[in-house]
């Protein structure tokens, strides 16, 4: 390999490229790094990732960008981690959690989501989010809602 980079770094670059093409309503919720670049715990060819990113950025639409196929050389790939049964993008999960918090608290900030999900961008298991929302709904005060402890498993987190 001429320009080896980690799968995570490759994934980050591809995610940035997709974010330039996919905006607002059609935005990408999260990128499955096990699929693209597709070398879990391994190394990928940086130039291949860059070529793929440039193809994505020059796509005519978000749909076209998401459907591009890229050839990326890989080295020392691990096995694909078990995927979630029902993955939910972090942004969607935060919106749901903050809506539940808003029913108990008058002043809810986007940063309040960080107490539940320590993943700035990626995917979470939807069942974990639902159980957390249920716990929030069972509280009677804002401080109670803010004190809810949840375990929300995250994957493909942006750094």
C-alpha positions in Angstrom: 0.0 0.0 0.0 1.3 3.4 -0.9 -0.9 5.5 1.5 -2.3 3.2 4.3 -4.9 4.8 6.6 -7.2 3.2 9.2 -10.7 2.1 8.2 -12.0 4.7 10.7 -10.1 7.5 9.0 -11.3 6.3 5.6 -14.9 6.2 6.9 -14.6 9.7 8.3 -13.4 11.0 4.9 -16.2 9.3 3.1 -18.8 10.6 5.6 -17.5 14.1 5.1 -17.9 13.7 1.3 -21.4 12.4 1.7 -22.3 15.3 4.1 -21.4 17.8 1.3 -23.8 16.1 -1.1 -26.6 14.9 1.2 -28.0 17.9 3.1 -31.2 18.6 5.2 -34.0 16.2 4.7 -32.0 13.7 2.6 -28.9 13.9 4.8 -27.2 10.7 5.6 -27.8 9.6 9.2 -24.7 7.5 9.6 -22.2 5.6 7.5 -21.7 1.9 8.2 -17.9 1.7 8.3 -17.9 -2.1 8.2 -19.4 -1.8 4.7 -17.6 1.3 3.4 -14.6 1.4 3.4 -15.3 -2.2 4.6 -12.2 -3.2 6.5 -13.1 -3.4 10.2 -10.1 -2.9 12.5 -7.9 -2.9 9.4 -6.1 -0.6 7.0 -7.3 0.7 3.7 -5.6 2.5 0.8 -5.9 6.3 1.4 -5.7 7.2 -2.3 -8.6 4.8 -3.1 -10.6 6.4 -0.3 -9.8 9.9 -1.6 -10.8 8.9 -5.2 -14.1 7.5 -3.8 -14.7 10.7 -1.8 -14.1 12.8 -4.9 -16.6 10.7 -6.9 -19.1 11.1 -4.1 -18.6 14.9 -4.0 -19.1 15.2 -7.7 -22.3 13.1 -7.7 -25.4 14.8 -9.2 -27.6 14.0 -6.2 -27.6 12.5 -2.7 -29.2 9.3 -4.0 -26.5 8.9 -6.7 -23.8 9.6 -4.1 -25.1 6.9 -1.7 -25.3 4.4 -4.6 -21.7 4.9 -5.9 -19.5 1.8 -5.9 -15.9 2.2 -5.0 -12.9 -0.2 -5.1 -10.8 0.2 -2.0 -7.8 -1.9 -1.4 -7.8 -3.4 2.1 -5.2 -5.0 4.5 -5.6 -6.9 7.7 -9.3 -6.6 8.0 -11.1 -7.9 11.0 -14.5 -9.5 10.9 -17.6 -7.4 10.7 -19.0 -6.6 14.1 -22.5 -7.7 14.8 -24.8 -5.1 13.5 -27.7 -3.7 15.3 -31.1 -5.2 14.9 -32.7 -1.8 14.3 -30.1 0.9 13.9 -31.1 4.5 14.4 -29.0 7.5 13.4 -27.7 9.5 16.4 -29.5 12.7 15.2 -32.9 10.9 15.1 -32.2 9.3 18.5 -31.3 12.7 20.0 -34.5 14.3 18.6 -36.6 11.6 20.2 -34.8 11.8 23.5 -35.0 15.6 23.6 -38.7 15.6 22.7 -39.3 13.3 25.7 -37.1 15.6 27.9 -39.1 18.6 26.7 -42.3 17.2 28.2 -40.7 17.4 31.6 -38.3 20.4 31.2 -39.0 23.9 29.9 -35.4 24.5 28.7 -33.9 21.6 26.7 -30.6 22.1 24.9 -29.2 20.0 22.1 -26.2 19.3 24.4 -28.6 17.5 26.8 -28.4 14.6 24.4 -24.8 14.0 25.4 -25.8 12.6 28.8 -27.6 9.8 27.0 -25.5 9.2 23.9 -21.7 9.6 23.9 -21.5 9.5 20.1 -21.4 12.8 18.1 -22.4 11.0 14.9 -23.1 7.4 14.2 -25.8 4.8 14.9 -27.4 3.5 18.1 -29.7 0.6 18.8 -33.3 1.8 18.6 -34.5 -0.5 21.4 -32.0 1.2 23.8 -33.4 4.6 22.9 -37.0 3.5 23.4 -36.2 2.1 26.9 -34.5 5.4 27.8 -37.6 7.4 26.6 -39.8 5.2 28.7 -37.6 5.8 31.7 -37.8 9.6 31.1 -41.6 9.5 30.7 -41.9 7.7 34.0 -40.3 10.6 35.9 -42.5 13.4 37.3 -40.0 16.3 37.3 -37.4 17.8 35.1 -34.6 17.0 37.5 -35.9 13.4 37.5 -35.8 13.3 33.8 -32.3 14.7 33.7 -31.2 12.1 36.2 -32.3 9.1 34.2 -29.4 6.8 33.5 -29.6 4.9 30.2 -27.3 2.5 28.4 -27.5 3.3 24.7 -25.0 1.3 22.6 -23.4 3.3 19.8 -21.5 2.2 16.7 -19.7 3.9 13.9 -19.2 7.0 16.0 -17.6 10.0 14.5 -14.5 11.1 16.5 
